Amino acid sequence: AYIVRENTNVVLTRDGWIKRVGRLASVESTRVREGDSVLSVAPGSTLDCVVFFSSEGIAYTLPVDQIPVSSGYGEPLAKHVKMSDGAAILNVLTTDPRFTPADYAIKKEPAPGPFLLIATKLGAVMRFPLSGLRAPSTKSGRKYCRLREGDRVVWVELVRDATSVFLCSQQARVLHFAIDEAPVLANPGRGVRGIKIAPDDEVLGGAQMGRPSDCLRVVNTSGKELSFGQMKYQLTSRGGKGVKTSARTGFTEIIRPELQLVDWSTMES
């Protein structure tokens, strides 16, 4: 009752620093520490929450009004929650219904949508409902994925309009399969095999495919940017080794889509 409703943006950096800013003209215009960069921006109201997802399969939900307002670097998320050494924050989502759909029932699924799409280093995939992560959590957070020994979450995104997904590995293997093949888990679990990974390989992450123009974009070990489209790499089933796209080079990172910032002047409070 005492929180003033305001439109704002929660900024998350690759090193796990967080802050809250009002209008954000461009990603480049906000200050970050040297060597760091903006990973994600979650727009929302000060009456809503934001959910941070860690590589350990733990989600931390904080009220937006508790995120520090800053024109500088902000603060490490680890100052506000209990995180293990070495855990990375992979993404942040707002619970503001203007940007994240409210819960809805889906026939034959054990939990309501919308769903998170999750992939791990060792190739497991699953979908998990956002519904149980919306309310503020304790500093210890809530588990959204159970991991095998030596595994970690490398990619977590909200499924929106996509129907299929690309997964890729460090050794330049690419697999394209339907999102529906990733099971919906009502409780945190280990999922199923998305891509079969060699002992010396690991999954880098993936990309959702919805529009015909969508593609997977990566950087290879030679520093070159490559794109993989849906026409050439057509749908197969999950669980295979994928297509070996290069014998000489591997992949070092996935190029994330350009962040779409909200123009608050066109939005209602």
N, C-alpha and C positions, 0 to 999 in steps of 0.2 A: 504493500500500500504506500510505502514511502519512496519507491523507486520511480524516478521520472522516466517516462517512455521516450526513448531517443533512438534514432537510426544510427547505426555505427558499423564498424568493420573490425573483426578480430584477425590480426595478422600473425601467422605462424612462419618461422624461418626454419631452414634446414637443420640448424644447430639446436632447435627446440626452444627458441626464444619467442615470447608472446607479448602482444600489446594490443591496445584498443585505440583506434583513431576514428575521427568523424569521416568527412569526405576524403576519398583517396583518388586523386586524379590519375595516377599511374603507379604501377608497382615500383618503378625506378625512383619515384619521388619520396618514398618512405625510407627512413634511415635504418641501416642494419650494420652490425659489426663487420670489421674487415674480414674478408674471406667467407662471410655468411651470405645468404640470399633468401628471398621470400619463397617459401614453399607453397603456401596456400593462404587465401583470404576468405573468411566466412562472414558474409553480411548478415545483419540481424538487428533485432530490437533489444534494448537493455532489459526487457521483461522475459526474454527467452534464454536458452542455454546454448553452449557450444560443447561438442564432444571431440576429444582428442584421442587418436588411436596410436598405440605404441606397438613396436615390433615384437613385444612379448605377448601380444594377444590381449592386452588390457586397455579398456577405454576409460577415460577420465572425463566426467561431465561437470562443467562449471557454469554457474550463472554468468551471463555476459557482463553484468554490472560489477562482477568481482575481478574481471580481467583488467590489469592496470592500464590506465589512460597514459599515453606517453607520446611525445614528439621525438623521443630519442630511440634507444634500442629496445626498451621494454625490460622484461625480466625473464629468466629461464622458467619454463613450466615446472621444472623440478623443485622450484621454490614453493610451489602451491600444492604439489602432489607427491606421493611416495613412488619414486621410480628407481629401478635397479641401475647400477652402473653399466653403461654400454647399451642401454635401451634407447631406441630412436623413436621420435614421433613422426609418423608417416603422413598424417592427414588431419584435418579438422572439418567438422560439419556443424552447421547451425540447425537448431530445432525450430527456427522461425518458419511458420507454415507458408510464408510468401516465397520461400526458397527451397524448402524441403517438404515433400508431401506429408500430410497427416496420415496416420495409420489407416489401412484399408484391408478388408478380408480378400483372400484369394482362394478360389475353389481348389480343394485337394492339397493345399499347402498347410503344414502344421502350425504356422505362425502368420501374423499379418505382415503385409508390405508396409513401407518400402524396405528393400533388402540391401545389405552390404555385400559386395563381392570381394572375397578374400583369397589371396594366393600366398603360399609360403615358399621359403628358400628351397625346400626339398620337393616341391612340386604339387603339394596338396591344394585343393580348391574347395570352396563352400560358399553358401550364401547364409546370411544371418540377419534376423530382423532388427531394425533400429529401435523398435518400440520399447524394449527393455532398457535402453541406454539413454532415454530422453531426460529423465529426472536427474537432478544433481546427485553425484556419487560422493562417497567418502574419499579421503585422500588416497586410499588404496585402490580406488577404481573398481571396475567390473570386468570380468573376463568375457571376451567375445570369441576367443579361439583357444583351443587346447593344443599344445604343441608337443611333438615328439622330441626326444632328447637331441640336441644339436640343431633343431629347426628354429625358424623365426618367421614372423609375418614380413613380407616384403612389399605387399600392395593391398590396399583396402580403399574401395570407392563405393559410393552409393550407386546402385543400378537405377538408371532413369529410363531412357528410351531404347537402350541397346538390346540387341537380340543375340549377339555373339561376342566372342572375346578372343584376342590373341594373347598367348603367353610366349615369353622368350627367355632364353638362357644365356649365360656368359659365353658358352661355346657356340653361339650363333644358331641355335635351334629355335624354330618358330612353329607353334601349333595353334590352329584356328578351330574353335568348336563352339557349339551353341551354349549360351548362358544357362539355359534350362537343364543342361547336363550337370551343372554344379548344384548339389542338393541343398535344400533349405533345412537348416538345423534349428529346432526350437530351443535347444540349449547349447552352450559352447561345446564344440567337439573338434575332432581332428580332420573332418572332411574326407574327401576321396582323392584319388590320384588324378591330377589334372594333366600333368606331363611327366613322362618317365625320364628321370634325370640320372646321368652317369655319375659314378662316385666322385669324379673330379670336376663336376659341373654344378651349377646352381641357378635357380630362377632369379631373374632380375626384376620381373614384374609383368605388367600386361597393359592392354588397351582395350576399351570397349568399342564395339562396332554397332552403330545405329544407322547412320546415313551412308549412302554409297561412297561418299567422299572420305569417310573415316579411314584411317590407316594407322599402323604401328610405326612410330619413328624412333630410331635408335642412333647412338653414336658407336662406331666400331673402334677397335684398338688402334687403328690408324688415324683416328680423329675425324673420320668422314661420317656425315649424316646419311642415313639410309631410311627408305620408306618401304613398307610392306602392305600392299593393298589386298582387298577382299576378292578381287577377280582372279589374281594369280594364285593366291593362297586360299583356296576354297575350303569350305567347311569339311572337317573330318570329325572323328569322335575323340573325346577326351581320353587320356590315359596312354597315348602313344608317345613315341620319342620326338615327334615333330619333324620338320624338314631342316636338314643341315644346309644353311644358306651360304656358308663360306667355309672353305677348307683352310684358308690362310689366316683369317682374322676372327676375333671374337667380338662380343659386344661389351661395352663398358657402362652404358647407362641408357635409360629410356628418356626420350624427350617428351616432357609433359605438355599437354595442350596449353596454349596461352591463357593466362588467368583472365576471366571476364569480370570486370569490376562493375558494381552497381552505381548508376547515376541517381543519387538520392533525390535530386531535384525533380525527377519524374515519378517518384514513388510516394504513395501515401504513408503516413506514419502509422 
